[in-house]
């Protein structure tokens, strides 16, 4: 199991994710990654898996809300809040 590997920051502040980690994380060209800095560490997470997890966890959570109760899921709620139809 690979827990830690090293990579070097390139000239334009780019990094390469080592192949073994890309394969384990199922990261492909074009995937969107969330990068954050927390407690002295840089964290990278693949968006689609987290998004699907959030969708599953929040489905039905708004059923008692006066406006959101008519909406299907969090995506519809976010789109409504952003003024999208």
Secondary structure, DSSP 8 states (H G I E B T S, - for coil): ----------TTS-----HHHHHHHT--TT--EEEEEETTEEEEEEHHHHHHHHHHHHTTTTTTSTTGGGSSSHHHHHHHHTT--
